């Protein structure tokens, strides 16, 4: 069997998995399967009390990193807010028992007040877990076995950005991708200062060898994590978002740009959500002007299908169910849209502020606020609030769903509920 045929079969299998049932899938990256934030598990309750947690543990340090899960192992990042020392942590997903931890010294540096030194979410496959963080001296991508043994370590060079590092690695086929975007500080704009170049990079999962890198336009720092787009007729594409390049697609194996469309005029913090031939992304700023762009592509070219400017998110990524798109904005306004057309079905204010993205478990979706409240809503065409619980501490992380359980990270705690 030729290498080309083997790869074609593997890509086909991965493509089928992306479209298949989400019930038993691992939660391998930021927002789970292909960044969708979806699971079909029905074992997560709408309401709970402190007595209902499977476990609730304190983490070393603080962070905004979200958990990922493979089998019975959960991986997450945390950091010391005073020294920027990073912690790679592994816990038993069913008991919360710490299985191992690794600490790495770093350099304390300026970050946004809402950020942390552990804002990136790991990625995990059947053999390795991949983590990323930065200091002004270098951004790094590291791979460990599930038992915490180091496998490879890549130094991506100096990193420059006033809001702090937050990009998360993403896996596809035998590759791991990192969007390494950089920008000038506000007080450097209009001067002769030049930040290091921005790149989208691909590495061999097993060896860490760089496969390709393509330059990206330096304008605003982007935090979007890529996703896979499968055109109806054609090969799988890696899609991502940034201000300068807009929504764009590249060949995941070569980095060749396949199409792009300039649909963003501000920073891209949320990540692409792929639904059929539609790819959703948002743009915004702390000062407003946010909007959601729905881009339709046939794999060769793209067009703006529709644009939502009312109560659009800056940081949270939307989540879908069938032909419904649930859009949660940073100020606690939820909008249900008809996914194919963008027509508003309902809009409600649920209160609180949100930097984590909502996730869906079957017919419910879960929103975790900065203030530390979980709001559970029915994923239906009629608005219904099903539950509201306090976590006792704030959060800027997105929950994970695996093993029939919901895993929630607050600033310094990690907890599990459901699955019984």
PyMOL commands that set and color helices and strands:
alter all, ss='L'
color gray80, all
select helices_A, chain A and resi 3-19+33-35+50-52+186-188
alter helices_A, ss='H'
color red, helices_A
select strands_A, chain A and resi 38-39+53-58+68-70+73-79+86-92+98-104+123-124+128-134+139-145+150-155+170-172+175-180+198-204+210-216+227-230+236-242+246-250+257-261+273-275+278-283+291-297+302-308+319-321+324-328+333-338+344-349+359-361+364-368+373-378+385-390+400-402+405-409+413-417
alter strands_A, ss='S'
color yellow, strands_A
deselect
rebuild
show_as cartoon
